[in-house]
Structures are given as structure tokens and as C-alpha cells.
Amino acid sequence: LIQKATETITANRTSIIIAHRLATVKKASKIMVMDKGTIVEMGTHNELLEKKGVYSKLYEIQFAAHLVA
């Protein structure tokens, strides 16, 4: 419900979304990943997964937690 509302509100707009749940930003045109206050990765969801960096590791952790829950 909240995800759908966020998509509606941000459609065709520049928006800055800060989120811990990666599903919230999965459809964003650009995702910036921060670590200790510094941008360490930037790209689309698929680009960041392919880099196998911080975003990919966090996504795997969240996805695995979702499967267990």
C-alpha cells in the first residue's frame, strides 16, 4: 500500500527517497548507496546487483531474511 502510494507520488518527478528496505528503491532510475556517509555505488537496481558490491550484499541479506520469515 505504501509502496504503491510512493510510486504514484513520485511519478514523473525528481524525488529523493532514503530507505533501509531496498524494495522501496528497486524501481528508481538511479540508486545511490552510502556507506559511513560516503556514496560508494550508483546505478539502477540491476546495475548494482551486477557489481556484486554493497548493494548486492544488502539485497541478498534482505531477500534471504524475507524467505525465512
PQR file of N, CA, C, O and H, with PARSE charges and radii, in Angstrom:
ATOM      1  N   LEU A   1       0.824  -1.194   0.000 -0.4000 1.5000
ATOM      2  CA  LEU A   1       0.000   0.000   0.000 -0.0000 2.0000
ATOM      3  C   LEU A   1       0.868   1.258   0.000  0.5500 1.7000
ATOM      4  O   LEU A   1       0.652   2.171  -0.797 -0.5500 1.4000
ATOM      5  N   ILE A   2       1.840   1.297   0.891 -0.4000 1.5000
ATOM      6  CA  ILE A   2       2.742   2.453   0.956 -0.0000 2.0000
ATOM      7  C   ILE A   2       3.616   2.515  -0.291  0.5500 1.7000
ATOM      8  O   ILE A   2       3.869   3.597  -0.821 -0.5500 1.4000
ATOM      9  H   ILE A   2       2.015   0.555   1.539  0.4000 1.0000
ATOM     10  N   GLN A   3       4.076   1.358  -0.761 -0.4000 1.5000
ATOM     11  CA  GLN A   3       4.905   1.315  -1.974 -0.0000 2.0000
ATOM     12  C   GLN A   3       4.147   1.881  -3.163  0.5500 1.7000
ATOM     13  O   GLN A   3       4.708   2.653  -3.940 -0.5500 1.4000
ATOM     14  H   GLN A   3       3.870   0.480  -0.330  0.4000 1.0000
ATOM     15  N   LYS A   4       2.892   1.513  -3.316 -0.4000 1.5000
ATOM     16  CA  LYS A   4       2.067   1.999  -4.429 -0.0000 2.0000
ATOM     17  C   LYS A   4       1.874   3.507  -4.315  0.5500 1.7000
ATOM     18  O   LYS A   4       1.950   4.214  -5.319 -0.5500 1.4000
ATOM     19  H   LYS A   4       2.436   0.886  -2.685  0.4000 1.0000
ATOM     20  N   ALA A   5       1.627   4.005  -3.116 -0.4000 1.5000
ATOM     21  CA  ALA A   5       1.455   5.446  -2.906 -0.0000 2.0000
ATOM     22  C   ALA A   5       2.741   6.195  -3.241  0.5500 1.7000
ATOM     23  O   ALA A   5       2.695   7.265  -3.848 -0.5500 1.4000
ATOM     24  H   ALA A   5       1.565   3.430  -2.300  0.4000 1.0000
ATOM     25  N   THR A   6       3.875   5.646  -2.852 -0.4000 1.5000
ATOM     26  CA  THR A   6       5.165   6.268  -3.157 -0.0000 2.0000
ATOM     27  C   THR A   6       5.376   6.347  -4.662  0.5500 1.7000
ATOM     28  O   THR A   6       5.830   7.372  -5.171 -0.5500 1.4000
ATOM     29  H   THR A   6       3.912   4.777  -2.358  0.4000 1.0000
ATOM     30  N   GLU A   7       5.053   5.282  -5.377 -0.4000 1.5000
ATOM     31  CA  GLU A   7       5.198   5.277  -6.834 -0.0000 2.0000
ATOM     32  C   GLU A   7       4.301   6.331  -7.478  0.5500 1.7000
ATOM     33  O   GLU A   7       4.717   7.007  -8.419 -0.5500 1.4000
ATOM     34  H   GLU A   7       4.684   4.449  -4.964  0.4000 1.0000
ATOM     35  N   THR A   8       3.088   6.471  -6.982 -0.4000 1.5000
ATOM     36  CA  THR A   8       2.149   7.455  -7.530 -0.0000 2.0000
ATOM     37  C   THR A   8       2.634   8.877  -7.277  0.5500 1.7000
ATOM     38  O   THR A   8       2.612   9.714  -8.179 -0.5500 1.4000
ATOM     39  H   THR A   8       2.751   5.922  -6.218  0.4000 1.0000
ATOM     40  N   ILE A   9       3.068   9.147  -6.065 -0.4000 1.5000
ATOM     41  CA  ILE A   9       3.505  10.495  -5.685 -0.0000 2.0000
ATOM     42  C   ILE A   9       4.775  10.905  -6.429  0.5500 1.7000
ATOM     43  O   ILE A   9       4.929  12.074  -6.782 -0.5500 1.4000
ATOM     44  H   ILE A   9       3.087   8.467  -5.332  0.4000 1.0000
ATOM     45  N   THR A  10       5.680   9.968  -6.671 -0.4000 1.5000
ATOM     46  CA  THR A  10       6.968  10.304  -7.284 -0.0000 2.0000
ATOM     47  C   THR A  10       6.983  10.174  -8.805  0.5500 1.7000
ATOM     48  O   THR A  10       7.995  10.478  -9.437 -0.5500 1.4000
ATOM     49  H   THR A  10       5.555   9.018  -6.385  0.4000 1.0000
ATOM     50  N   ALA A  11       5.898   9.737  -9.391 -0.4000 1.5000
ATOM     51  CA  ALA A  11       5.845   9.557 -10.850 -0.0000 2.0000
ATOM     52  C   ALA A  11       6.134  10.870 -11.567  0.5500 1.7000
ATOM     53  O   ALA A  11       5.557  11.908 -11.241 -0.5500 1.4000
ATOM     54  H   ALA A  11       5.076   9.490  -8.878  0.4000 1.0000
ATOM     55  N   ASN A  12       7.035  10.816 -12.549 -0.4000 1.5000
ATOM     56  CA  ASN A  12       7.400  11.976 -13.374 -0.0000 2.0000
ATOM     57  C   ASN A  12       7.959  13.143 -12.565  0.5500 1.7000
ATOM     58  O   ASN A  12       7.802  14.302 -12.948 -0.5500 1.4000
ATOM     59  H   ASN A  12       7.504   9.973 -12.814  0.4000 1.0000
ATOM     60  N   ARG A  13       8.603  12.838 -11.460 -0.4000 1.5000
ATOM     61  CA  ARG A  13       9.202  13.875 -10.612 -0.0000 2.0000
ATOM     62  C   ARG A  13      10.601  13.432 -10.178  0.5500 1.7000
ATOM     63  O   ARG A  13      10.910  12.242 -10.123 -0.5500 1.4000
ATOM     64  H   ARG A  13       8.731  11.897 -11.149  0.4000 1.0000
ATOM     65  N   THR A  14      11.419  14.410  -9.878 -0.4000 1.5000
ATOM     66  CA  THR A  14      12.688  14.105  -9.242 -0.0000 2.0000
ATOM     67  C   THR A  14      12.412  13.985  -7.755  0.5500 1.7000
ATOM     68  O   THR A  14      11.882  14.909  -7.139 -0.5500 1.4000
ATOM     69  H   THR A  14      11.168  15.377  -9.923  0.4000 1.0000
ATOM     70  N   SER A  15      12.768  12.860  -7.186 -0.4000 1.5000
ATOM     71  CA  SER A  15      12.485  12.602  -5.773 -0.0000 2.0000
ATOM     72  C   SER A  15      13.715  12.012  -5.106  0.5500 1.7000
ATOM     73  O   SER A  15      14.473  11.263  -5.722 -0.5500 1.4000
ATOM     74  H   SER A  15      13.199  12.109  -7.686  0.4000 1.0000
ATOM     75  N   ILE A  16      13.901  12.355  -3.860 -0.4000 1.5000
ATOM     76  CA  ILE A  16      14.964  11.753  -3.058 -0.0000 2.0000
ATOM     77  C   ILE A  16      14.284  10.906  -1.998  0.5500 1.7000
ATOM     78  O   ILE A  16      13.514  11.406  -1.178 -0.5500 1.4000
ATOM     79  H   ILE A  16      13.285  12.964  -3.360  0.4000 1.0000
ATOM     80  N   ILE A  17      14.581   9.622  -2.031 -0.4000 1.5000
ATOM     81  CA  ILE A  17      13.982   8.689  -1.085 -0.0000 2.0000
ATOM     82  C   ILE A  17      15.113   8.049  -0.294  0.5500 1.7000
ATOM     83  O   ILE A  17      16.053   7.501  -0.871 -0.5500 1.4000
ATOM     84  H   ILE A  17      15.206   9.216  -2.697  0.4000 1.0000
ATOM     85  N   ILE A  18      15.020   8.120   1.009 -0.4000 1.5000
ATOM     86  CA  ILE A  18      16.006   7.482   1.879 -0.0000 2.0000
ATOM     87  C   ILE A  18      15.326   6.255   2.467  0.5500 1.7000
ATOM     88  O   ILE A  18      14.270   6.362   3.090 -0.5500 1.4000
ATOM     89  H   ILE A  18      14.257   8.565   1.477  0.4000 1.0000
ATOM     90  N   ALA A  19      15.931   5.094   2.269 -0.4000 1.5000
ATOM     91  CA  ALA A  19      15.263   3.865   2.689 -0.0000 2.0000
ATOM     92  C   ALA A  19      16.253   2.814   3.158  0.5500 1.7000
ATOM     93  O   ALA A  19      17.380   2.733   2.670 -0.5500 1.4000
ATOM     94  H   ALA A  19      16.789   5.007   1.763  0.4000 1.0000
ATOM     95  N   HIS A  20      15.811   2.019   4.108 -0.4000 1.5000
ATOM     96  CA  HIS A  20      16.575   0.846   4.518 -0.0000 2.0000
ATOM     97  C   HIS A  20      16.077  -0.389   3.776  0.5500 1.7000
ATOM     98  O   HIS A  20      16.851  -1.306   3.502 -0.5500 1.4000
ATOM     99  H   HIS A  20      14.895   2.085   4.504  0.4000 1.0000
ATOM    100  N   ARG A  21      14.788  -0.412   3.453 -0.4000 1.5000
ATOM    101  CA  ARG A  21      14.220  -1.522   2.688 -0.0000 2.0000
ATOM    102  C   ARG A  21      14.522  -1.280   1.211  0.5500 1.7000
ATOM    103  O   ARG A  21      14.033  -0.313   0.627 -0.5500 1.4000
ATOM    104  H   ARG A  21      14.160   0.334   3.676  0.4000 1.0000
ATOM    105  N   LEU A  22      15.313  -2.140   0.616 -0.4000 1.5000
ATOM    106  CA  LEU A  22      15.724  -1.943  -0.770 -0.0000 2.0000
ATOM    107  C   LEU A  22      14.571  -2.090  -1.751  0.5500 1.7000
ATOM    108  O   LEU A  22      14.641  -1.564  -2.861 -0.5500 1.4000
ATOM    109  H   LEU A  22      15.710  -2.926   1.091  0.4000 1.0000
ATOM    110  N   ALA A  23      13.516  -2.790  -1.370 -0.4000 1.5000
ATOM    111  CA  ALA A  23      12.336  -2.896  -2.234 -0.0000 2.0000
ATOM    112  C   ALA A  23      11.733  -1.520  -2.491  0.5500 1.7000
ATOM    113  O   ALA A  23      11.102  -1.301  -3.525 -0.5500 1.4000
ATOM    114  H   ALA A  23      13.458  -3.218  -0.468  0.4000 1.0000
ATOM    115  N   THR A  24      11.924  -0.602  -1.563 -0.4000 1.5000
ATOM    116  CA  THR A  24      11.388   0.753  -1.702 -0.0000 2.0000
ATOM    117  C   THR A  24      12.036   1.493  -2.867  0.5500 1.7000
ATOM    118  O   THR A  24      11.377   2.307  -3.514 -0.5500 1.4000
ATOM    119  H   THR A  24      12.436  -0.780  -0.723  0.4000 1.0000
ATOM    120  N   VAL A  25      13.296   1.234  -3.147 -0.4000 1.5000
ATOM    121  CA  VAL A  25      14.013   1.966  -4.199 -0.0000 2.0000
ATOM    122  C   VAL A  25      14.298   1.119  -5.441  0.5500 1.7000
ATOM    123  O   VAL A  25      14.941   1.593  -6.378 -0.5500 1.4000
ATOM    124  H   VAL A  25      13.831   0.573  -2.622  0.4000 1.0000
ATOM    125  N   LYS A  26      13.834  -0.103  -5.453 -0.4000 1.5000
ATOM    126  CA  LYS A  26      14.138  -1.048  -6.535 -0.0000 2.0000
ATOM    127  C   LYS A  26      13.811  -0.496  -7.920  0.5500 1.7000
ATOM    128  O   LYS A  26      14.554  -0.752  -8.868 -0.5500 1.4000
ATOM    129  H   LYS A  26      13.312  -0.488  -4.692  0.4000 1.0000
ATOM    130  N   LYS A  27      12.730   0.245  -8.059 -0.4000 1.5000
ATOM    131  CA  LYS A  27      12.300   0.753  -9.364 -0.0000 2.0000
ATOM    132  C   LYS A  27      12.851   2.143  -9.689  0.5500 1.7000
ATOM    133  O   LYS A  27      12.526   2.707 -10.734 -0.5500 1.4000
ATOM    134  H   LYS A  27      12.127   0.453  -7.289  0.4000 1.0000
ATOM    135  N   ALA A  28      13.671   2.693  -8.815 -0.4000 1.5000
ATOM    136  CA  ALA A  28      14.218   4.036  -9.044 -0.0000 2.0000
ATOM    137  C   ALA A  28      15.131   4.045 -10.270  0.5500 1.7000
ATOM    138  O   ALA A  28      15.791   3.050 -10.568 -0.5500 1.4000
ATOM    139  H   ALA A  28      13.935   2.236  -7.966  0.4000 1.0000
ATOM    140  N   SER A  29      15.162   5.169 -10.973 -0.4000 1.5000
ATOM    141  CA  SER A  29      16.022   5.281 -12.157 -0.0000 2.0000
ATOM    142  C   SER A  29      17.493   5.401 -11.775  0.5500 1.7000
ATOM    143  O   SER A  29      18.370   5.071 -12.573 -0.5500 1.4000
ATOM    144  H   SER A  29      14.626   5.978 -10.731  0.4000 1.0000
ATOM    145  N   LYS A  30      17.767   5.871 -10.566 -0.4000 1.5000
ATOM    146  CA  LYS A  30      19.147   5.953 -10.078 -0.0000 2.0000
ATOM    147  C   LYS A  30      19.127   5.714  -8.569  0.5500 1.7000
ATOM    148  O   LYS A  30      18.360   6.340  -7.838 -0.5500 1.4000
ATOM    149  H   LYS A  30      17.055   6.139  -9.918  0.4000 1.0000
ATOM    150  N   ILE A  31      19.974   4.809  -8.125 -0.4000 1.5000
ATOM    151  CA  ILE A  31      20.104   4.491  -6.705 -0.0000 2.0000
ATOM    152  C   ILE A  31      21.524   4.839  -6.287  0.5500 1.7000
ATOM    153  O   ILE A  31      22.486   4.455  -6.952 -0.5500 1.4000
ATOM    154  H   ILE A  31      20.597   4.300  -8.719  0.4000 1.0000
ATOM    155  N   MET A  32      21.651   5.564  -5.189 -0.4000 1.5000
ATOM    156  CA  MET A  32      22.963   5.874  -4.628 -0.0000 2.0000
ATOM    157  C   MET A  32      23.083   5.124  -3.305  0.5500 1.7000
ATOM    158  O   MET A  32      22.214   5.228  -2.440 -0.5500 1.4000
ATOM    159  H   MET A  32      20.869   5.876  -4.649  0.4000 1.0000
ATOM    160  N   VAL A  33      24.153   4.379  -3.160 -0.4000 1.5000
ATOM    161  CA  VAL A  33      24.385   3.592  -1.960 -0.0000 2.0000
ATOM    162  C   VAL A  33      25.436   4.299  -1.123  0.5500 1.7000
ATOM    163  O   VAL A  33      26.520   4.632  -1.602 -0.5500 1.4000
ATOM    164  H   VAL A  33      24.860   4.294  -3.863  0.4000 1.0000
ATOM    165  N   MET A  34      25.090   4.522   0.144 -0.4000 1.5000
ATOM    166  CA  MET A  34      26.027   5.201   1.039 -0.0000 2.0000
ATOM    167  C   MET A  34      26.558   4.230   2.082  0.5500 1.7000
ATOM    168  O   MET A  34      25.841   3.346   2.550 -0.5500 1.4000
ATOM    169  H   MET A  34      24.210   4.252   0.533  0.4000 1.0000
ATOM    170  N   ASP A  35      27.804   4.408   2.430 -0.4000 1.5000
ATOM    171  CA  ASP A  35      28.440   3.644   3.497 -0.0000 2.0000
ATOM    172  C   ASP A  35      29.262   4.613   4.325  0.5500 1.7000
ATOM    173  O   ASP A  35      30.182   5.249   3.811 -0.5500 1.4000
ATOM    174  H   ASP A  35      28.386   5.127   2.050  0.4000 1.0000
ATOM    175  N   LYS A  36      28.941   4.728   5.584 -0.4000 1.5000
ATOM    176  CA  LYS A  36      29.634   5.636   6.504 -0.0000 2.0000
ATOM    177  C   LYS A  36      29.647   7.069   5.982  0.5500 1.7000
ATOM    178  O   LYS A  36      30.650   7.772   6.106 -0.5500 1.4000
ATOM    179  H   LYS A  36      28.194   4.212   6.002  0.4000 1.0000
ATOM    180  N   GLY A  37      28.515   7.504   5.392 -0.4000 1.5000
ATOM    181  CA  GLY A  37      28.370   8.885   4.940 -0.0000 2.0000
ATOM    182  C   GLY A  37      28.946   9.195   3.573  0.5500 1.7000
ATOM    183  O   GLY A  37      28.933  10.351   3.150 -0.5500 1.4000
ATOM    184  H   GLY A  37      27.700   6.933   5.292  0.4000 1.0000
ATOM    185  N   THR A  38      29.450   8.194   2.873 -0.4000 1.5000
ATOM    186  CA  THR A  38      30.045   8.394   1.557 -0.0000 2.0000
ATOM    187  C   THR A  38      29.296   7.568   0.515  0.5500 1.7000
ATOM    188  O   THR A  38      28.946   6.414   0.763 -0.5500 1.4000
ATOM    189  H   THR A  38      29.460   7.255   3.216  0.4000 1.0000
ATOM    190  N   ILE A  39      29.050   8.167  -0.658 -0.4000 1.5000
ATOM    191  CA  ILE A  39      28.430   7.417  -1.750 -0.0000 2.0000
ATOM    192  C   ILE A  39      29.467   6.437  -2.286  0.5500 1.7000
ATOM    193  O   ILE A  39      30.530   6.840  -2.759 -0.5500 1.4000
ATOM    194  H   ILE A  39      29.334   9.104  -0.860  0.4000 1.0000
ATOM    195  N   VAL A  40      29.148   5.145  -2.207 -0.4000 1.5000
ATOM    196  CA  VAL A  40      30.096   4.114  -2.632 -0.0000 2.0000
ATOM    197  C   VAL A  40      29.674   3.416  -3.924  0.5500 1.7000
ATOM    198  O   VAL A  40      30.503   2.793  -4.588 -0.5500 1.4000
ATOM    199  H   VAL A  40      28.284   4.818  -1.823  0.4000 1.0000
ATOM    200  N   GLU A  41      28.393   3.514  -4.287 -0.4000 1.5000
ATOM    201  CA  GLU A  41      27.902   2.904  -5.521 -0.0000 2.0000
ATOM    202  C   GLU A  41      26.746   3.733  -6.061  0.5500 1.7000
ATOM    203  O   GLU A  41      26.043   4.409  -5.310 -0.5500 1.4000
ATOM    204  H   GLU A  41      27.720   4.020  -3.748  0.4000 1.0000
ATOM    205  N   MET A  42      26.562   3.670  -7.375 -0.4000 1.5000
ATOM    206  CA  MET A  42      25.462   4.380  -8.003 -0.0000 2.0000
ATOM    207  C   MET A  42      25.059   3.634  -9.268  0.5500 1.7000
ATOM    208  O   MET A  42      25.914   3.187 -10.033 -0.5500 1.4000
ATOM    209  H   MET A  42      27.134   3.121  -7.985  0.4000 1.0000
ATOM    210  N   GLY A  43      23.754   3.504  -9.484 -0.4000 1.5000
ATOM    211  CA  GLY A  43      23.256   2.851 -10.688 -0.0000 2.0000
ATOM    212  C   GLY A  43      21.815   2.426 -10.516  0.5500 1.7000
ATOM    213  O   GLY A  43      21.166   2.778  -9.530 -0.5500 1.4000
ATOM    214  H   GLY A  43      23.059   3.867  -8.862  0.4000 1.0000
ATOM    215  N   THR A  44      21.316   1.668 -11.477 -0.4000 1.5000
ATOM    216  CA  THR A  44      19.979   1.100 -11.358 -0.0000 2.0000
ATOM    217  C   THR A  44      20.062  -0.141 -10.471  0.5500 1.7000
ATOM    218  O   THR A  44      21.150  -0.599 -10.123 -0.5500 1.4000
ATOM    219  H   THR A  44      21.843   1.381 -12.277  0.4000 1.0000
ATOM    220  N   HIS A  45      18.916  -0.667 -10.119 -0.4000 1.5000
ATOM    221  CA  HIS A  45      18.860  -1.886  -9.312 -0.0000 2.0000
ATOM    222  C   HIS A  45      19.678  -3.002  -9.973  0.5500 1.7000
ATOM    223  O   HIS A  45      20.518  -3.626  -9.326 -0.5500 1.4000
ATOM    224  H   HIS A  45      18.032  -0.295 -10.402  0.4000 1.0000
ATOM    225  N   ASN A  46      19.430  -3.246 -11.253 -0.4000 1.5000
ATOM    226  CA  ASN A  46      20.138  -4.325 -11.960 -0.0000 2.0000
ATOM    227  C   ASN A  46      21.633  -4.065 -12.071  0.5500 1.7000
ATOM    228  O   ASN A  46      22.436  -4.983 -11.905 -0.5500 1.4000
ATOM    229  H   ASN A  46      18.747  -2.739 -11.779  0.4000 1.0000
ATOM    230  N   GLU A  47      22.014  -2.820 -12.350 -0.4000 1.5000
ATOM    231  CA  GLU A  47      23.444  -2.483 -12.443 -0.0000 2.0000
ATOM    232  C   GLU A  47      24.146  -2.736 -11.114  0.5500 1.7000
ATOM    233  O   GLU A  47      25.258  -3.262 -11.081 -0.5500 1.4000
ATOM    234  H   GLU A  47      21.362  -2.074 -12.485  0.4000 1.0000
ATOM    235  N   LEU A  48      23.492  -2.358 -10.024 -0.4000 1.5000
ATOM    236  CA  LEU A  48      24.097  -2.534  -8.703 -0.0000 2.0000
ATOM    237  C   LEU A  48      24.188  -4.009  -8.315  0.5500 1.7000
ATOM    238  O   LEU A  48      25.153  -4.420  -7.671 -0.5500 1.4000
ATOM    239  H   LEU A  48      22.589  -1.931 -10.050  0.4000 1.0000
ATOM    240  N   LEU A  49      23.203  -4.797  -8.697 -0.4000 1.5000
ATOM    241  CA  LEU A  49      23.286  -6.238  -8.429 -0.0000 2.0000
ATOM    242  C   LEU A  49      24.448  -6.863  -9.191  0.5500 1.7000
ATOM    243  O   LEU A  49      25.142  -7.732  -8.664 -0.5500 1.4000
ATOM    244  H   LEU A  49      22.419  -4.463  -9.221  0.4000 1.0000
ATOM    245  N   GLU A  50      24.662  -6.423 -10.433 -0.4000 1.5000
ATOM    246  CA  GLU A  50      25.750  -6.963 -11.257 -0.0000 2.0000
ATOM    247  C   GLU A  50      27.125  -6.610 -10.704  0.5500 1.7000
ATOM    248  O   GLU A  50      28.079  -7.364 -10.898 -0.5500 1.4000
ATOM    249  H   GLU A  50      24.098  -5.717 -10.862  0.4000 1.0000
ATOM    250  N   LYS A  51      27.242  -5.467 -10.013 -0.4000 1.5000
ATOM    251  CA  LYS A  51      28.536  -5.045  -9.455 -0.0000 2.0000
ATOM    252  C   LYS A  51      28.985  -5.922  -8.293  0.5500 1.7000
ATOM    253  O   LYS A  51      30.168  -5.948  -7.955 -0.5500 1.4000
ATOM    254  H   LYS A  51      26.467  -4.855  -9.855  0.4000 1.0000
ATOM    255  N   LYS A  52      28.051  -6.638  -7.683 -0.4000 1.5000
ATOM    256  CA  LYS A  52      28.368  -7.513  -6.542 -0.0000 2.0000
ATOM    257  C   LYS A  52      29.039  -6.754  -5.400  0.5500 1.7000
ATOM    258  O   LYS A  52      29.942  -7.273  -4.744 -0.5500 1.4000
ATOM    259  H   LYS A  52      27.090  -6.618  -7.957  0.4000 1.0000
ATOM    260  N   GLY A  53      28.589  -5.522  -5.170 -0.4000 1.5000
ATOM    261  CA  GLY A  53      29.156  -4.698  -4.107 -0.0000 2.0000
ATOM    262  C   GLY A  53      28.242  -4.628  -2.897  0.5500 1.7000
ATOM    263  O   GLY A  53      27.551  -5.592  -2.567 -0.5500 1.4000
ATOM    264  H   GLY A  53      27.856  -5.100  -5.703  0.4000 1.0000
ATOM    265  N   VAL A  54      28.245  -3.490  -2.248 -0.4000 1.5000
ATOM    266  CA  VAL A  54      27.483  -3.264  -1.024 -0.0000 2.0000
ATOM    267  C   VAL A  54      25.993  -3.490  -1.250  0.5500 1.7000
ATOM    268  O   VAL A  54      25.352  -4.207  -0.481 -0.5500 1.4000
ATOM    269  H   VAL A  54      28.807  -2.707  -2.515  0.4000 1.0000
ATOM    270  N   TYR A  55      25.438  -2.886  -2.297 -0.4000 1.5000
ATOM    271  CA  TYR A  55      24.001  -3.010  -2.579 -0.0000 2.0000
ATOM    272  C   TYR A  55      23.622  -4.471  -2.776  0.5500 1.7000
ATOM    273  O   TYR A  55      22.632  -4.940  -2.215 -0.5500 1.4000
ATOM    274  H   TYR A  55      25.959  -2.304  -2.922  0.4000 1.0000
ATOM    275  N   SER A  56      24.393  -5.176  -3.559 -0.4000 1.5000
ATOM    276  CA  SER A  56      24.122  -6.586  -3.836 -0.0000 2.0000
ATOM    277  C   SER A  56      24.125  -7.416  -2.555  0.5500 1.7000
ATOM    278  O   SER A  56      23.257  -8.266  -2.358 -0.5500 1.4000
ATOM    279  H   SER A  56      25.197  -4.794  -4.015  0.4000 1.0000
ATOM    280  N   LYS A  57      25.095  -7.168  -1.695 -0.4000 1.5000
ATOM    281  CA  LYS A  57      25.184  -7.905  -0.431 -0.0000 2.0000
ATOM    282  C   LYS A  57      23.989  -7.598   0.463  0.5500 1.7000
ATOM    283  O   LYS A  57      23.409  -8.504   1.060 -0.5500 1.4000
ATOM    284  H   LYS A  57      25.800  -6.477  -1.855  0.4000 1.0000
ATOM    285  N   LEU A  58      23.621  -6.323   0.555 -0.4000 1.5000
ATOM    286  CA  LEU A  58      22.458  -5.948   1.359 -0.0000 2.0000
ATOM    287  C   LEU A  58      21.179  -6.557   0.794  0.5500 1.7000
ATOM    288  O   LEU A  58      20.322  -7.024   1.544 -0.5500 1.4000
ATOM    289  H   LEU A  58      24.092  -5.587   0.070  0.4000 1.0000
ATOM    290  N   TYR A  59      21.056  -6.552  -0.524 -0.4000 1.5000
ATOM    291  CA  TYR A  59      19.873  -7.116  -1.173 -0.0000 2.0000
ATOM    292  C   TYR A  59      19.765  -8.615  -0.877  0.5500 1.7000
ATOM    293  O   TYR A  59      18.682  -9.115  -0.572 -0.5500 1.4000
ATOM    294  H   TYR A  59      21.752  -6.173  -1.134  0.4000 1.0000
ATOM    295  N   GLU A  60      20.881  -9.319  -0.968 -0.4000 1.5000
ATOM    296  CA  GLU A  60      20.881 -10.755  -0.671 -0.0000 2.0000
ATOM    297  C   GLU A  60      20.470 -11.015   0.771  0.5500 1.7000
ATOM    298  O   GLU A  60      19.706 -11.942   1.039 -0.5500 1.4000
ATOM    299  H   GLU A  60      21.760  -8.913  -1.216  0.4000 1.0000
ATOM    300  N   ILE A  61      20.967 -10.208   1.700 -0.4000 1.5000
ATOM    301  CA  ILE A  61      20.617 -10.364   3.114 -0.0000 2.0000
ATOM    302  C   ILE A  61      19.124 -10.129   3.317  0.5500 1.7000
ATOM    303  O   ILE A  61      18.458 -10.916   3.990 -0.5500 1.4000
ATOM    304  H   ILE A  61      21.588  -9.455   1.482  0.4000 1.0000
ATOM    305  N   GLN A  62      18.592  -9.046   2.737 -0.4000 1.5000
ATOM    306  CA  GLN A  62      17.174  -8.743   2.907 -0.0000 2.0000
ATOM    307  C   GLN A  62      16.300  -9.797   2.241  0.5500 1.7000
ATOM    308  O   GLN A  62      15.277 -10.191   2.802 -0.5500 1.4000
ATOM    309  H   GLN A  62      19.133  -8.407   2.190  0.4000 1.0000
ATOM    310  N   PHE A  63      16.680 -10.255   1.069 -0.4000 1.5000
ATOM    311  CA  PHE A  63      15.898 -11.256   0.355 -0.0000 2.0000
ATOM    312  C   PHE A  63      15.901 -12.573   1.124  0.5500 1.7000
ATOM    313  O   PHE A  63      14.859 -13.215   1.253 -0.5500 1.4000
ATOM    314  H   PHE A  63      17.511  -9.936   0.613  0.4000 1.0000
ATOM    315  N   ALA A  64      17.060 -12.980   1.637 -0.4000 1.5000
ATOM    316  CA  ALA A  64      17.162 -14.217   2.412 -0.0000 2.0000
ATOM    317  C   ALA A  64      16.317 -14.121   3.677  0.5500 1.7000
ATOM    318  O   ALA A  64      15.656 -15.087   4.057 -0.5500 1.4000
ATOM    319  H   ALA A  64      17.906 -12.458   1.532  0.4000 1.0000
ATOM    320  N   ALA A  65      16.333 -12.965   4.329 -0.4000 1.5000
ATOM    321  CA  ALA A  65      15.530 -12.763   5.538 -0.0000 2.0000
ATOM    322  C   ALA A  65      14.050 -12.865   5.208  0.5500 1.7000
ATOM    323  O   ALA A  65      13.270 -13.394   5.999 -0.5500 1.4000
ATOM    324  H   ALA A  65      16.870 -12.180   4.020  0.4000 1.0000
ATOM    325  N   HIS A  66      13.659 -12.359   4.040 -0.4000 1.5000
ATOM    326  CA  HIS A  66      12.257 -12.407   3.615 -0.0000 2.0000
ATOM    327  C   HIS A  66      11.815 -13.852   3.366  0.5500 1.7000
ATOM    328  O   HIS A  66      10.684 -14.217   3.685 -0.5500 1.4000
ATOM    329  H   HIS A  66      14.293 -11.929   3.397  0.4000 1.0000
ATOM    330  N   LEU A  67      12.701 -14.671   2.800 -0.4000 1.5000
ATOM    331  CA  LEU A  67      12.363 -16.067   2.528 -0.0000 2.0000
ATOM    332  C   LEU A  67      12.193 -16.868   3.811  0.5500 1.7000
ATOM    333  O   LEU A  67      11.354 -17.766   3.887 -0.5500 1.4000
ATOM    334  H   LEU A  67      13.620 -14.374   2.541  0.4000 1.0000
ATOM    335  N   VAL A  68      12.999 -16.535   4.823 -0.4000 1.5000
ATOM    336  CA  VAL A  68      12.947 -17.242   6.098 -0.0000 2.0000
ATOM    337  C   VAL A  68      11.708 -16.847   6.886  0.5500 1.7000
ATOM    338  O   VAL A  68      11.104 -17.677   7.565 -0.5500 1.4000
ATOM    339  H   VAL A  68      13.681 -15.805   4.762  0.4000 1.0000
ATOM    340  N   ALA A  69      11.330 -15.573   6.794 -0.4000 1.5000
ATOM    341  CA  ALA A  69      10.211 -15.050   7.597 -0.0000 2.0000
ATOM    342  C   ALA A  69       8.879 -15.601   7.207  0.5500 1.7000
ATOM    343  O   ALA A  69       7.864 -15.242   7.804 -0.5500 1.4000
ATOM    344  H   ALA A  69      11.820 -14.898   6.242  0.4000 1.0000
TER
END
